[in-house]
Amino acid sequence: MGEVINLNKARKRKARADAAAQAAENRVRFGRTREQKQLDAAVTEAARRRLDALKREDGGEGSGED
């Protein structure tokens, strides 16, 4: 006769294994390396600085200029 197993525990163990496999696949598919994230952050920051440098300063409504 075979070994007696708890079906609930076996089902949960299989679900955890399937979830771990799916997570590993998603990390490969959609994950980005640290270098890629840092490069994107650097590009975004450079673009923000460039826009701030090109921004025109107008006096606003209370400056007294007509």
TORDO-699625 format. One record per residue: x, y, z of N, C-alpha, C in turn. Coordinates in pm, whole numbers. Example, Ala and Ser with C-alpha at 12.3 -4.5 7.8 and 13.67 -1.06 7.14 Angstrom:
TORDO-699625
+--------+--------+--------+--------+--------+--------+--------+--------+--------+
:    n.u :    n.v :    n.w :   ca.u :   ca.v :   ca.w :    c.u :    c.v :    c.w :
+--------+--------+--------+--------+--------+--------+--------+--------+--------+
:   1319 :   -569 :    780 :   1230 :   -450 :    780 :   1320 :   -330 :    780 :
:   1285 :   -225 :    708 :   1367 :   -106 :    714 :   1290 :      3 :    787 :
+--------+--------+--------+--------+--------+--------+--------+--------+--------+
This chain:
TORDO-699625
+--------+--------+--------+--------+--------+--------+--------+--------+--------+
:    n.u :    n.v :    n.w :   ca.u :   ca.v :   ca.w :    c.u :    c.v :    c.w :
+--------+--------+--------+--------+--------+--------+--------+--------+--------+
:     83 :   -117 :      0 :      0 :      0 :      0 :     89 :    124 :      0 :
:     39 :    232 :    -63 :    117 :    354 :    -75 :    115 :    437 :     51 :
:    189 :    542 :     47 :    197 :    632 :    163 :     75 :    723 :    166 :
:     22 :    749 :    283 :    -94 :    834 :    300 :    -46 :    979 :    298 :
:   -114 :   1062 :    216 :    -76 :   1203 :    208 :   -198 :   1290 :    235 :
:   -174 :   1406 :    286 :   -280 :   1504 :    309 :   -298 :   1581 :    177 :
:   -416 :   1568 :    117 :   -440 :   1629 :    -14 :   -435 :   1782 :     -8 :
:   -481 :   1840 :    102 :   -476 :   1986 :    115 :   -332 :   2036 :    113 :
:   -245 :   1969 :    187 :   -105 :   2009 :    190 :    -39 :   1988 :     54 :
:    -72 :   1878 :    -13 :    -14 :   1851 :   -145 :    -61 :   1956 :   -245 :
:   -188 :   1994 :   -239 :   -242 :   2094 :   -330 :   -175 :   2229 :   -306 :
:   -159 :   2267 :   -180 :    -95 :   2394 :   -148 :     52 :   2394 :   -189 :
:    120 :   2282 :   -169 :    261 :   2271 :   -207 :    275 :   2289 :   -358 :
:    184 :   2226 :   -435 :    188 :   2238 :   -581 :    158 :   2382 :   -623 :
:     62 :   2446 :   -557 :     28 :   2585 :   -590 :    146 :   2677 :   -564 :
:    216 :   2656 :   -451 :    334 :   2738 :   -421 :    443 :   2717 :   -525 :
:    464 :   2593 :   -566 :    567 :   2564 :   -667 :    531 :   2628 :   -800 :
:    402 :   2621 :   -837 :    359 :   2684 :   -962 :    375 :   2835 :   -956 :
:    341 :   2894 :   -842 :    354 :   3039 :   -827 :    501 :   3080 :   -833 :
:    588 :   3001 :   -772 :    731 :   3033 :   -776 :    785 :   3024 :   -918 :
:    738 :   2924 :   -993 :    783 :   2910 :  -1132 :    734 :   3028 :  -1216 :
:    609 :   3070 :  -1194 :    554 :   3184 :  -1267 :    630 :   3311 :  -1232 :
:    663 :   3329 :  -1105 :    738 :   3447 :  -1063 :    876 :   3451 :  -1128 :
:    941 :   3336 :  -1134 :   1072 :   3330 :  -1197 :   1063 :   3365 :  -1345 :
:    959 :   3316 :  -1411 :    940 :   3347 :  -1553 :    913 :   3496 :  -1572 :
:    832 :   3554 :  -1484 :    802 :   3697 :  -1495 :    926 :   3782 :  -1469 :
:   1012 :   3740 :  -1377 :   1135 :   3815 :  -1352 :   1223 :   3819 :  -1477 :
:   1228 :   3707 :  -1547 :   1309 :   3702 :  -1669 :   1244 :   3785 :  -1779 :
:   1112 :   3776 :  -1791 :   1042 :   3845 :  -1898 :   1038 :   3996 :  -1879 :
:   1000 :   4040 :  -1759 :    970 :   4180 :  -1739 :   1071 :   4253 :  -1652 :
:   1161 :   4182 :  -1591 :   1256 :   4244 :  -1500 :   1359 :   4328 :  -1573 :
:   1409 :   4427 :  -1504 :   1516 :   4509 :  -1558 :   1632 :   4502 :  -1462 :
:   1751 :   4511 :  -1516 :   1869 :   4506 :  -1431 :   1885 :   4639 :  -1359 :
:   1966 :   4639 :  -1257 :   1993 :   4760 :  -1180 :   2054 :   4867 :  -1271 :
:   2142 :   4826 :  -1360 :   2206 :   4922 :  -1450 :   2103 :   4988 :  -1541 :
:   2006 :   4911 :  -1590 :   1902 :   4968 :  -1675 :   1818 :   5070 :  -1599 :
:   1783 :   5038 :  -1474 :   1705 :   5131 :  -1393 :   1784 :   5258 :  -1365 :
:   1913 :   5245 :  -1334 :   1996 :   5362 :  -1307 :   2012 :   5448 :  -1431 :
:   2028 :   5384 :  -1547 :   2041 :   5459 :  -1672 :   1913 :   5536 :  -1701 :
:   1797 :   5474 :  -1683 :   1670 :   5542 :  -1704 :   1654 :   5660 :  -1608 :
:   1693 :   5641 :  -1483 :   1683 :   5750 :  -1385 :   1776 :   5864 :  -1424 :
:   1896 :   5834 :  -1471 :   1991 :   5937 :  -1511 :   1940 :   6014 :  -1632 :
:   1882 :   5945 :  -1727 :   1829 :   6010 :  -1847 :   1713 :   6101 :  -1809 :
:   1626 :   6054 :  -1722 :   1511 :   6134 :  -1677 :   1557 :   6258 :  -1603 :
:   1655 :   6242 :  -1517 :   1707 :   6356 :  -1441 :   1774 :   6458 :  -1533 :
:   1849 :   6411 :  -1633 :   1913 :   6501 :  -1728 :   1809 :   6579 :  -1808 :
:   1701 :   6512 :  -1847 :   1595 :   6579 :  -1921 :   1527 :   6684 :  -1833 :
:   1504 :   6652 :  -1706 :   1443 :   6747 :  -1615 :   1532 :   6870 :  -1595 :
:   1662 :   6846 :  -1579 :   1755 :   6959 :  -1562 :   1760 :   7045 :  -1689 :
:   1758 :   6981 :  -1805 :   1761 :   7054 :  -1932 :   1635 :   7140 :  -1946 :
:   1520 :   7086 :  -1909 :   1397 :   7164 :  -1917 :   1397 :   7280 :  -1819 :
:   1447 :   7257 :  -1699 :   1454 :   7364 :  -1600 :   1548 :   7475 :  -1646 :
:   1655 :   7439 :  -1714 :   1749 :   7539 :  -1763 :   1689 :   7623 :  -1876 :
:   1601 :   7565 :  -1954 :   1541 :   7636 :  -2067 :   1413 :   7710 :  -2030 :
:   1367 :   7692 :  -1908 :   1241 :   7753 :  -1866 :   1256 :   7904 :  -1859 :
:   1158 :   7972 :  -1913 :   1160 :   8118 :  -1909 :   1099 :   8165 :  -1778 :
:   1164 :   8262 :  -1720 :   1113 :   8322 :  -1597 :   1034 :   8446 :  -1633 :
:    903 :   8441 :  -1615 :    825 :   8562 :  -1637 :    784 :   8617 :  -1502 :
:    765 :   8747 :  -1498 :    741 :   8815 :  -1371 :    610 :   8779 :  -1306 :
:    517 :   8724 :  -1377 :    388 :   8694 :  -1319 :    298 :   8816 :  -1320 :
:    184 :   8809 :  -1254 :     86 :   8918 :  -1258 :    128 :   9036 :  -1171 :
:    195 :   9012 :  -1062 :    226 :   9121 :   -970 :    360 :   9186 :   -990 :
:    422 :   9171 :  -1107 :    557 :   9224 :  -1126 :    558 :   9373 :  -1160 :
:    445 :   9426 :  -1209 :    441 :   9569 :  -1242 :    480 :   9597 :  -1386 :
:    511 :   9498 :  -1465 :    547 :   9518 :  -1604 :    420 :   9524 :  -1688 :
:    416 :   9617 :  -1788 :    301 :   9628 :  -1878 :    336 :   9588 :  -2016 :
+--------+--------+--------+--------+--------+--------+--------+--------+--------+
